[in-house]
Amino acid sequence: TTGTPSLNQPVALALSPGEDNVYVAAANSSAVVVLARDSDFGTLSFVEDEVDGVDDPTDLGAAVSGQAGASDVVVSADGAHVYVAGAASGAVVVYDRDGGSNGALSFAGALTSALAGYDLTGVASLVSSSNGEQIYVAIADLNAVAVLQRNSSSASNDFGQLTPDQLIQQGDAGVFGLARPNSLAVSLDAFH
């Protein structure tokens, strides 16, 4: 793909549930790049980018905030939202996803350290539960894993927004082995 100036240091990508879009987190650009995927050939074409501090005039969202040092990207299980880890900002950014023709994004908000009640600086990895009700977060600088509840009710005004639920930190209640976690995975059966 050419013509994607915001693709500076791509560090993570996510495929939409219908495999019609690829989303790329670019750390040095503090951006998420949206690419359309041709289902017959697998080729990619540029759709748009969403950059920290920039208001995209082509969508309904406000200026993007919380995405500095984008370190990971995940698409919700239902394909309605895209989440980006802002490692330098200490936030998880929420986008509404156009599930129609091009998969474009509109900034819908961010869960910041202040809103979470703990430091999200160094957020390194995001994983969506298979039922789409949780987003799991690895926070390297905090030596922790967080569970965020996702509002999965499409009838709600807060559809897709995140609220903190649980924080498991190195040394808490005998927890060891969480020194600087940088990736997460959920088992296929969603039990682990």
DADA-V754297 format. One record per helix or strand of 3 or more residues. SS is the DSSP state (a for helix, b for strand). FROM is the first residue (numbers start at 1). TO is the last residue. If there is no record, write none. Layout:
[[SS;FROM;TO] [SS;FROM;TO]]
This chain:
[[b;10;15] [b;21;26] [b;31;37] [b;44;51] [b;70;75] [b;81;86] [b;91;97] [b;105;112] [a;113;116] [b;123;128] [b;134;139] [a;140;142] [b;144;150] [b;162;169] [a;172;174]]
